[in-house]
Amino acid sequence: MNISFDLYKVFYYVCEFKSITKAAQFLYVSQPAITKHIKNLESSIGKTLIIRKTKGIELTSDGSKLYNEIKEPVEKFLKTETTFTKKEDECEIRIVAGYSTIKVFLLKALSKFNTKYPNVKFEIGTYSYYEAIQRLREGRTDLVFLNLKNVKDELNDLVVEKSYEVQDIFVVSKELKDKFPEQINILELNNYPIICKTGSSVARKNIEQLFKEKSLKFIPKYELSNHWLIEEYVNMNLGIGLVTKEFVIDDLKNGKLVEIKTDYALPKRTIGYVCRKNTSNYHMLKELIDELNKSIEKTVL
């Protein structure tokens, strides 16, 4: 029985995405073409492999058996094919990350990375957690940076790795540093003009949870949608800002901002990256991530 590798390849991606539509989008071919490949494979083998559902597909017992048999060899072949047939700098890397990660760390890493791979194209954007993961699974994004606390169990089909840690702190402008104590009781934050992001931020939720455990409610004076707006408000001497230390490290070093300690340190947050398993340009993504980590080390030292 002589079956084309392309048939196995298409079947592999249909199984990976659990969808003919998503496999077609990833492979840049039409859905009818994918369907024809699957039918040709079923005809060659003499067995029904998939059952089309309203949302996606379902593997038959024979389909599951075949998928388990071909998964490893197909992935090895795809990796080898990429290594020998595609130039490293002829690809596009599509990234999703938070605005602060992009501005403070990612841009520095891209500058270094670009000197080695000047022809790599980049698409960089910000999306909600669920939209970012959906884009990743559909092959419309290659790399997603996110707070690992938000990671759900359903991501076990993806590569999830730790990248770096950040610490949330309180800061004031140098002009106001003498108007506040060097250390404050975190449960007395409502007595101060606190500036922070809206309730969607992890740092904000950590404080709210702490207050809730003491049957209290956290009520900041200013609630803003953007991390950089917090810095602007602090620099305008409007109060104490809840910020991420690593994102304002330069202003802390030069004295423009001053940290105000609390009797309770907020927990560190772990930022990680997520990408698809067996993505063809994984080695390129790993190089970029390594460059990002070097940039972070230099920034926070």
C-alpha positions as CSV (number, residue, x, y, z in Angstrom):
1,M,0.0,0.0,0.0
2,N,1.7,3.2,-1.2
3,I,0.1,6.2,0.6
4,S,1.4,9.7,0.0
5,F,3.0,11.4,3.0
6,D,0.8,14.5,2.3
7,L,-2.3,12.4,3.2
8,Y,-0.8,11.5,6.6
9,K,0.3,15.1,7.1
10,V,-3.2,16.5,6.5
11,F,-4.8,13.8,8.7
12,Y,-2.3,14.7,11.4
13,Y,-3.2,18.4,11.4
14,V,-6.9,17.6,11.3
15,C,-6.4,15.5,14.4
16,E,-4.2,18.2,16.1
17,F,-6.8,21.0,15.6
18,K,-9.8,18.6,15.8
19,S,-11.2,20.7,13.0
20,I,-11.0,20.6,9.2
21,T,-11.5,24.3,9.0
22,K,-8.6,25.1,11.4
23,A,-6.4,22.6,9.6
24,A,-7.2,24.3,6.3
25,Q,-6.4,27.7,7.7
26,F,-3.1,26.5,9.1
27,L,-2.0,24.7,5.9
28,Y,-3.3,27.6,3.7
29,V,-5.5,25.3,1.6
30,S,-9.2,25.1,1.0
31,Q,-11.5,23.0,3.2
32,P,-12.7,20.9,0.2
33,A,-9.0,20.1,-0.4
34,I,-8.6,18.9,3.2
35,T,-11.8,16.9,2.9
36,K,-10.6,15.3,-0.3
37,H,-7.3,14.3,1.3
38,I,-9.1,12.7,4.2
39,K,-11.4,10.7,1.9
40,N,-8.4,9.6,-0.2
41,L,-6.7,8.4,2.9
42,E,-9.8,6.5,4.1
43,S,-10.2,5.0,0.7
44,S,-6.6,3.8,0.6
45,I,-6.8,2.3,4.1
46,G,-10.4,1.0,3.7
47,K,-11.6,2.4,7.0
48,T,-13.5,5.5,8.2
49,L,-11.2,7.7,10.2
50,I,-13.2,10.8,11.2
51,I,-16.8,11.8,11.8
52,R,-17.7,15.4,11.0
53,K,-19.6,17.2,13.8
54,T,-21.3,20.5,14.0
55,K,-18.2,21.8,15.8
56,G,-15.1,20.1,14.6
57,I,-14.5,16.4,14.1
58,E,-14.5,13.2,16.1
59,L,-12.0,10.4,15.5
60,T,-13.3,6.9,15.0
61,S,-11.5,4.1,16.9
62,D,-9.6,3.4,13.7
63,G,-8.8,7.1,13.3
64,S,-7.5,7.3,16.9
65,K,-5.3,4.2,16.3
66,L,-3.9,5.6,13.1
67,Y,-3.3,9.0,14.7
68,N,-1.3,7.5,17.6
69,E,0.7,5.4,15.1
70,I,1.7,8.3,12.8
71,K,2.0,11.2,15.3
72,E,5.6,10.7,16.2
73,P,7.0,9.9,12.8
74,V,5.1,12.8,11.1
75,E,6.4,15.3,13.7
76,K,9.9,14.1,13.2
77,F,9.6,14.4,9.4
78,L,8.1,17.9,9.7
79,K,10.9,19.0,11.9
80,T,13.5,17.6,9.5
81,E,11.8,19.1,6.5
82,T,11.8,22.5,8.1
83,T,15.5,22.2,9.0
84,F,16.7,21.3,5.5
85,T,14.3,23.1,3.2
86,K,13.6,26.5,4.8
87,K,16.1,29.3,5.3
88,E,16.0,30.4,8.9
89,D,15.4,34.1,8.1
90,E,12.5,33.4,5.7
91,C,9.7,33.2,8.2
92,E,7.2,35.3,10.1
93,I,6.8,35.3,13.9
94,R,3.5,36.4,15.2
95,I,3.5,37.4,18.9
96,V,0.8,38.3,21.5
97,A,1.9,40.0,24.7
98,G,0.9,42.6,27.2
99,Y,1.8,46.2,26.4
100,S,4.4,46.5,29.1
101,T,6.1,43.3,28.1
102,I,6.3,44.5,24.5
103,K,7.6,48.0,25.4
104,V,10.0,47.2,28.2
105,F,11.5,43.8,27.3
106,L,10.4,42.5,23.9
107,L,11.5,45.5,21.8
108,K,15.0,45.2,23.2
109,A,15.1,41.5,22.5
110,L,13.9,42.1,18.9
111,S,16.6,44.7,18.3
112,K,19.3,42.1,19.2
113,F,17.4,39.3,17.4
114,N,17.1,41.4,14.2
115,T,20.8,41.7,13.8
116,K,21.1,37.9,13.5
117,Y,17.9,37.4,11.5
118,P,17.3,40.7,9.6
119,N,14.7,39.1,7.2
120,V,12.3,37.7,9.8
121,K,9.0,39.4,9.7
122,F,7.1,40.2,12.9
123,E,3.4,40.7,13.8
124,I,2.9,41.8,17.3
125,G,-0.4,42.5,19.1
126,T,-2.3,42.4,22.3
127,Y,-5.5,40.3,22.8
128,S,-7.5,38.9,25.7
129,Y,-6.4,35.5,27.2
130,Y,-9.0,33.5,25.4
131,E,-8.6,35.2,22.0
132,A,-4.9,34.8,22.2
133,I,-5.1,31.1,22.9
134,Q,-7.7,30.7,20.1
135,R,-5.4,32.4,17.6
136,L,-2.6,30.2,18.7
137,R,-4.5,27.0,18.2
138,E,-5.8,28.2,14.8
139,G,-2.2,28.9,13.7
140,R,-2.8,32.7,13.5
141,T,-0.3,33.3,16.3
142,D,3.0,31.6,17.1
143,L,3.9,32.9,20.6
144,V,1.8,34.1,23.5
145,F,3.2,35.7,26.7
146,L,0.9,35.6,29.7
147,N,0.6,35.4,33.4
148,L,1.0,31.7,34.3
149,K,-1.5,32.1,37.1
150,N,-4.1,32.5,34.4
151,V,-3.1,29.3,32.6
152,K,-5.9,26.7,32.5
153,D,-5.6,22.9,32.5
154,E,-7.0,22.8,28.9
155,L,-3.6,24.1,27.6
156,N,-2.0,20.7,27.9
157,D,-2.0,20.4,24.1
158,L,0.4,23.4,24.0
159,V,3.9,24.1,25.2
160,V,3.8,26.2,28.4
161,E,7.1,27.4,29.8
162,K,8.1,29.9,32.5
163,S,10.0,33.0,31.1
164,Y,10.5,35.5,34.0
165,E,9.1,36.8,37.3
166,V,7.8,40.3,38.2
167,Q,7.1,42.0,41.5
168,D,4.3,44.5,42.1
169,I,5.1,47.4,44.4
170,F,3.9,50.8,45.4
171,V,5.7,54.0,44.3
172,V,5.4,57.8,44.6
173,S,7.2,60.6,42.9
174,K,10.3,62.0,44.4
175,E,8.4,65.2,45.2
176,L,5.9,63.4,47.4
177,K,8.2,60.8,49.0
178,D,8.4,62.9,52.3
179,K,4.6,63.2,52.6
180,F,4.1,59.5,53.1
181,P,5.7,57.0,55.6
182,E,8.4,54.7,54.3
183,Q,6.2,51.7,55.1
184,I,2.5,51.5,55.3
185,N,0.0,48.8,56.5
186,I,-1.4,47.2,53.4
187,L,-4.8,46.9,55.0
188,E,-4.8,50.7,55.4
189,L,-4.4,51.5,51.7
190,N,-7.8,53.1,51.6
191,N,-6.4,55.9,53.7
192,Y,-4.0,56.9,50.9
193,P,-4.6,58.2,47.3
194,I,-3.9,54.8,45.6
195,I,-3.6,54.7,41.8
196,C,-4.0,51.3,40.2
197,K,-5.3,49.5,37.2
198,T,-8.9,48.3,37.0
199,G,-10.2,45.1,38.6
200,S,-8.9,43.0,35.7
201,S,-5.2,43.2,36.8
202,V,-3.7,40.4,38.8
203,A,-2.0,42.8,41.2
204,R,-5.4,44.5,41.9
205,K,-7.1,41.1,42.4
206,N,-4.3,40.0,44.9
207,I,-5.0,43.1,47.0
208,E,-8.8,42.7,46.8
209,Q,-8.5,39.0,47.9
210,L,-6.3,40.1,50.9
211,F,-9.0,42.7,51.9
212,K,-11.8,40.2,51.4
213,E,-10.1,37.8,53.8
214,K,-10.3,40.5,56.5
215,S,-13.9,41.4,55.5
216,L,-12.8,44.7,54.0
217,K,-13.2,46.3,50.6
218,F,-10.3,47.8,48.6
219,I,-11.3,51.3,47.3
220,P,-8.5,53.0,45.3
221,K,-8.8,56.7,44.4
222,Y,-7.9,56.4,40.8
223,E,-8.6,53.3,38.6
224,L,-6.9,53.3,35.2
225,S,-6.9,51.0,32.2
226,N,-3.3,51.3,31.4
227,H,0.0,50.6,33.3
228,W,1.6,53.7,31.7
229,L,-1.2,55.9,32.8
230,I,-0.5,55.0,36.4
231,E,3.1,56.3,36.0
232,E,1.8,59.5,34.5
233,Y,-0.6,60.0,37.4
234,V,2.2,59.3,39.9
235,N,4.6,61.7,38.1
236,M,1.8,64.4,38.4
237,N,2.0,64.0,42.2
238,L,-1.6,62.6,42.4
239,G,-0.8,59.7,44.8
240,I,0.7,56.3,45.3
241,G,0.9,54.0,42.3
242,L,0.6,50.3,42.2
243,V,3.1,49.3,39.5
244,T,5.3,46.4,38.4
245,K,8.8,47.0,39.6
246,E,10.6,45.6,36.6
247,F,8.6,47.9,34.3
248,V,9.7,51.1,36.2
249,I,13.2,49.9,37.2
250,D,15.0,52.8,35.4
251,D,12.9,55.5,37.2
252,L,13.6,53.7,40.5
253,K,17.3,53.7,39.8
254,N,17.5,57.4,38.8
255,G,15.3,58.5,41.8
256,K,12.4,59.7,39.7
257,L,10.2,57.2,41.6
258,V,10.5,56.0,45.1
259,E,9.2,52.7,46.4
260,I,6.9,52.7,49.5
261,K,7.2,49.5,51.4
262,T,4.2,47.6,52.8
263,D,4.1,45.3,55.8
264,Y,2.9,42.6,53.4
265,A,4.7,42.0,50.1
266,L,2.5,41.2,47.2
267,P,3.3,37.8,45.7
268,K,5.5,37.7,42.6
269,R,3.9,36.9,39.3
270,T,5.4,34.5,36.8
271,I,5.2,35.4,33.2
272,G,5.5,32.6,30.7
273,Y,5.1,31.8,27.1
274,V,2.8,29.4,25.2
275,C,3.3,28.1,21.7
276,R,2.0,25.1,19.7
277,K,3.7,21.8,20.0
278,N,5.8,20.9,17.0
279,T,5.5,24.3,15.5
280,S,7.9,24.5,12.5
281,N,9.8,27.5,13.7
282,Y,10.1,26.5,17.4
283,H,13.9,26.8,17.3
284,M,13.5,30.4,16.2
285,L,11.0,31.1,18.9
286,K,13.3,29.6,21.5
287,E,16.2,31.9,20.3
288,L,13.9,34.9,20.6
289,I,12.8,33.9,24.1
290,D,16.4,33.4,25.2
291,E,17.2,36.9,23.9
292,L,14.2,38.2,25.8
293,N,15.4,36.6,29.1
294,K,18.9,38.1,28.6
295,S,17.2,41.5,28.1
296,I,15.3,41.1,31.3
297,E,18.4,40.1,33.3
298,K,20.2,43.2,32.1
299,T,17.2,45.4,32.9
300,V,16.5,44.3,36.4
301,L,20.2,44.1,37.6
